[in-house]
């Protein structure tokens, strides 16, 4: 089982002479490993045995099984996608050497691989029954201590496999309880497998030197000792620990490694298959010996290097010639899997890879070094139909597909997304199955790739799950280790996933919406999977006709962008046909395109550039601007003959959106050519007069409405103008904003448009003056208090002064300086000054005249009041004191002038002051005019 599911390092191939080196978690094994599971062989002891497909006489239990499953066997050829294979050749030796050379297989035709469709992960009822039998068999005959993250109880695994009523739609195989019980009984009646311990003697270090030279010639004897039932610390067990292999194991069951000469750190890397029957009382034993060759005393003296060597010579003389020296041993007990009736623990896990100390037979030389051993419990001659009729990796593939599909659907039923990690139950079942079937890491990775790449195309789970099998297959890839049909299947999986991935990329806007937070990460993960897959040596050899991935992705993005445009166009198609509705639909389409390009610029383009160096934004812009240009030109060609005010407004909004789209575009090189949107403003020339007229009409309506609603009351103590002046300022700001939005690219036409804006603004200013004066007369007509009328006149004068300030900002708001730089080459010198500035000065002069007229009216009213008071002073009797006579005049001046000072802006107040400097004090008494400021 792959490391991603919690499994330890995988042992190596049986026929290649040993297991692979230990690796850290997550790193694949070297590519020299191939498991015996690809062609399952059966052997027993040192002799050949009949395989499951051989023609030897069947046992009664086999005959029973064949009768029960004859119907299933008859349909196996059509149930599975692989063709039936003849039984593999049976091996005749237990010890397997590593092969340095891999036989080349005929080259697979890549074109045929493309035609192979990936097998669906949905199984028929017959297939599920056979696979369910395989899973039950795996759990019932499990061996070894469980991994820390795995499930230890077999009953829990059986509950996971079976279907309970409460989990009817979420179990792995969807078996009814009655079917489960019947299948479980049938599996228990099947013939048990042959239990084996696959032991690999890797190396040793720090062993004793027994030869005169200080080195040894070590070799190992190993085997399984049966019938070890002595309690833990009894003297009998201690004797067995000290005994050697030759005394505890029959000669025909003892296996021997090669002799490594003259070393203290030998390396063997040899694998042995050790069968055992009584697993409850069995022990693994290994003895290490120093090979003693018969040499003369003269030869030994020639090898003498120190006094220790001389002592060894004396010892050699005393012992028998040719007697090997004991270097140490390793004894490990094998115990049956724990059960509720008799809880027990095993010394060995399903897979082990450790250094073990070499134990002495006596207390002499207690430190004898260490030996590196690898163990794996495996099965031979499994009685299930799937094991008899299908390659091991294919059965494992189907089991993996079924369990992963169950995990994903179970998470979806709970409204959660699967994170790619299998449950402990599923991980345990898959680990046990791969271990018992002796699947190499390569074949496990291949099964995982085939399963995940198929499931990814129909179920929703992270594409990052595909990265580990890709890395593992790439690290261990040797084409010759796979058969032709397996190569075709692998090539088909590459082609299928690539085509599916490109289809997702083509529709990435809808498949990975930004409304889902993890969409960018999911898209980036998919791209990385495709990149890693296309970089594989396997992909290059099996799919050589495929083009570079960046080109394929670019073509998919271009196609997808065009498809997205047409989908959006269809989505915005109006229900009611008409030019206005068509214009609104086109405007919404352009707005969607702008939003999509912004998303590409902010998010998507970064992902494609980081992974594939593809400029998605530029590509999408070039594709979409061409489509938009064609669509807009067709629309304008229809409506240009009848530009109504409503249609003009629609075209103006469309013009602004196209301008935003055009300005969004990247800097293009010469090879990109001219944009289809280049000069798009010419398409809208017929609508420009209606836009200018619409702008003036709307502004005029706002001015009229603002004046009608104005009560000619100051807005506040510091703000001395009324509401209409504020509305007028907003109206003029809107005109300036419209001019900025228009920003006509052609310099000469832009000048004429600006002249029109200035002319309309000045006209509106004069219209406002007329309207505000008429409003003042209307409000003062019913007023009996002449003071109230004067108050309104003050507000009118202040409104005009505020308008004069707003008009003075036109050169800045309409960017006259920038316009002058643009039109300098097409206009005569001084034409802008003579036109725009003349219009502005004329408007300011007219406003100044209106302001002076209003101020003069206020001054005249004040003079009339002063004259009345002076006439009263002339007619007073001499008996009235001068102080009393002048007091009414002083109060009148104090009230009126204070009000004017309060309600007029300073400039207008200065204009309205009618009194000459000598009147600053009373000519009669010299009393100052209290409250009257000096002016």
Buried (B, 14 or more C-beta within 10 A) or exposed (E): BBBBBBBBBBBBBBBBBBBBBBBEEEEBBBBBBBBBBBBBBBBBEEEBBBBBBBEEEBEEEBEBBEEEBEEBBEEBEEBBBBEEEEBBEBBEEBBBBBEEEBEEBEEBEBEEBBEBEBBEBEBEEBBBBBBBBBBBBBBBBBBBBBBEEBBBEBEBBBBBBBBEEEBEEBBBBBBEEEBBEEBBEBBEEBBBBBBBBBBBBBBBBEBBBBBBBBBBBBBBBBBBBBEBEBEEEEEEBEEBEEBBBEEBBEEEBBBBBBBBBBBBEBEBBBBBBBBBEBBEBBBBBBBBBBBBEEBEEEEBEEBBEEEEBBEBBEEBEEEEEEEBBBBBBBBBBBBBBBEEEEEEEBBBBBBBBBEBBBEBEEEEEEEBBBBBBBBBBBBBBBBBBBBBBBBBBBBBBBBBBBBBBBBBBBBBEEEEBBEBBBBBBBBBBBBBBBBBBBBBBBBBBBBBBBBBBBBBBEBEBBBBBBBBBBBBBBBBBBBEBBBEBBBBBBBBBBBBBBEBBBBBBBBBBEBBEEEEEEBBEBBBBBBBBBBBBBEBBBBEBBBEEBEEBBEBBBBBBBBBBBEBBEEBBEEBEBEEEEBBBBBBBBBBBBBBBBEBBEBBBEBBBBBBEEBBEBBBBBBBBBBBBBBBBEBBEEBBEEBBEEBEEEBBBBBBBBBBBBBBBBEBBEEBEEEEEEBBBEEBBEBBEBBBEBBBBBBBEBBBEBBBEBBEEBEBEBEEEEEBBBBBBBBBBEBBEBBBEBBEBBBBBBBEBBBBBBBBBBBBBBBBBBBBBEBBBEBBEEBBEEEEEEEEBBBBBBBBBBBBBBBBEBBEEBBEBBBBEEBBEBBEEEBEEEEBEEBBBEBBEEBBEBBEEBBBEBBEBBBEBBEEBBEEBEEEBEEEEEEEEBEEBBBEBBBBBBBBBBBBBEBBBEBBBEBBBBBEEEEEEBEEBEEEBEEBEEB
